[in-house]
Amino acid sequence: MKILVLGSGVIGVTSAWYLARAGHEVTLVDRQPQPAMETSFANGGQVSWGAANPWAAPGIPGKAFGWLFKRHAPLVLRPRLDPAMWRWLGQMLRNCTDARYLANKERQLRLAHYSHGCLTELRNETGLHYDQSTHGLLVLYRSARDLEVARRDAQLLDRLGIAYRFLDRAACVAHEPALRESQDRLVGGMLFPGDESGDCRRFTEQLATRAQQQGVKFLASTCVTRLVADGTRIARIVTDRGELTADAYVLACGSYSPLLLKPLGVRLPVYPVKGYSITVPITNDVAAPQGTLTDETYKVVITRLGKRLRAAGTAELCGYDLTLRPARLATLAHVVRDLFPAAGDLTGAEPWAGLRPMTPDNPPVIGATPYQNLFLNTGHGTLGWTMACGSGKLLADMVSGRTAEIDLSGLTLARFAPHGRR
């Protein structure tokens, strides 16, 4: 089949790669001049297939109220006259129950585990290098209460066979010696030894090059403005450079996907949640971490990427506003300075912000739509890099009419239908 993939972030590029490997004629369309120029550009770098957690969790509504009065809050709400924002928030709050949290966590872990296997296989096949590390992921806890919540959640990890270890303060320092100077701030940690990290942008750029060698075509600097339907099929897409047609269409435009679907009568509950990052040059190797960590209190990720340190986090609900707000960047700098005070040159930090496409329950939306030849691969939130390869492989199997290699329940648009399976 002739297939148009709309969007060349990590989700779009992995989709194109697996579709091409399945024998299809694939063209990637993106408004940017190069792949991975938006949400995939400078994210936290974690491939957290074991440590994946839904943001919609029990206790979050209460915590969110408290965060309103904190300087370095992990969540910021900027109220707007935007019905989509309030509808999404209402749906997210309904997912903050114990039962829904566990169901959504299982769905995320199921896909993330599968995706890690796909990434490993792809890396072995292609020899991609993207500042990857297999040092594991260490979640740091500053409070005994947060650590106890993690111990309760670990029952699901046991059931799914995901490896983890709880570490006391000394063991955290043994794993990451650079924590020695800040260890008094910690009560313990949780190590996911199979988790990885790496530069998502570099991975995406290199895979895009490999995809071109496989015959994938790129239409860069081409903005998709409209999808045109004819009955139950998409007939063509309209861009600022003319119209394009194909046998099938894959929508992988992240937070912008709902805007293209709305005129077709398809409601996709994905909303942009802005995240920030700073990339800091490492000036003292022994004072910097070797792998990737998450500070559970501030919800900030710190990842070693070669000679750079990437700190990423915060969730800001402000629509499609990409303004770099100094207060949010200051939170990232605060966490880096607090944990690794001598690691890098914060005055030389490169700031960035991107829009994470979040569903209200947090698992992504992959596969079929009410239109026979239109497929989705979006809504991955903070886990797009983690889930990219698995999502791309599943999408290619669906488009090709092959049976998926994992259970798809809870990962498709059907769960948001009035009587859809949750």
Protein Blocks (a to p, Z undefined) as FASTA:
>chain_A
ZZddedjbfklmmmmmmmmmnopacddddfbfbehklmmmmpnhiacfklgccfbdghkl
mmmmmmmmpfklcbdcdddddfklmmmmmmmmmmmcfklmmmmmmmmmmmmmmmmmmmmm
mmmmnopaehiafebpadddfbfklmmmmmmmmmmmmmnopacddddfklmmmmmmmlmm
mmmmpgbdcddfkbccddfklmmmmmmmmmmmnopacdehiacfbdcdehjacfbdcdfe
bccddfbdcddehjmlmmmmmmnopacddddddddddddddfblklpcfbdcddfklopa
cddehjaccddedjddehjafbdcfklmmmmmmmmmmmmmmlpcfklpccddddddddfk
opacedjdfbfkbccdehkljmlmmmmmmmmmmmmmmmnopacfbdfehiafklmgmkbc
ZZ
